[in-house]
Amino acid sequence: MSPDEATPRMRAAALRALELDPELVEGWTALGACAAFHEWKWSEGEAHFRRAVELNGNYSTTYAWYGLLFENLGRQGDNLDARRRAFELDPLWVGTGIALGRALWMNGRAEEGIAQIQRTLELDPSHALGLAWLATIYAATGRYDDAIDAFARADDGGGLGHAYALAGHRNDALAELARLEQRARERYVSPLSFALVHVGLGDHAAALGALERGYELRDPGMSGLAVDPRFAPLAAEPRFNALLEHIGLR
């Protein structure tokens, strides 16, 4: 389902839940996630997360998503604190372990982050998001073969194509781009996937076009645009900086 269809339904469901129970921590947490990551209403999202914590300070999902808000806004110390609290509350949930590993990486502790995610994946070796985040750190630290393997296992076409391009396997990157195009004819594929491959290949114009499409659709992946190092090559592009401003990340 594309985000322009899903987001209004997400907000409506969260509001209906809170109508039924105004102190439902899951409702406030979902509403915070919708506001922050889907609608880019950062202050509203943070207020909803704070309300959720006030109602129940032991709900790990709130801290996991609150940490993501901090991550996207560049508040990496707060990100690590929130993700660590989520992990303390629920150390056997794959999501909290993976998020903690990513937060460690965002705080300049890549090897600790890799080790944390690797340990977490022992609980679920095929967890797609965990594999993709592990692969992202591998690629950022120059371990391209490991990144390609993990992205392939995660079935993350955008990350895989980007890693192929960084490793110098241009034809493989182009083949992955073609697979993404075929998949997009059958179901929704995030424009960020296309942007990642294009930026890896050095085609900034095509990457920016894909990101602008993601903005139009309000793809939630756009919420991390300012801190995702894979898009650093676009930092000097006026169109890229305009997107950051529109999303409230600058």
Secondary structure, DSSP 4 states (H G I P E B T S, - for coil): --HHHHHHHHHHHHHHHHHH-TT-HHHHHHHHHIIIIIT--HHHHHHHHHHHHHH-TT-HHHHHHHHHHHHHTT-HHHHHHHHHHHHHH-TT-HHHHHHHHHHHHHTT-HHHHHHHHHHHHTT-TT-HHHHHHHHHHHHHTT-HHHHHHHHHHHT-HHHHHHHHHHTT-HHHHHHHHHHHHHHHTTS---HHHHHHHHHHTT-HHHHHHHHHHHHHHT-GGGGGTTT-GGGGGGTT-HHHHHHHHHHT--
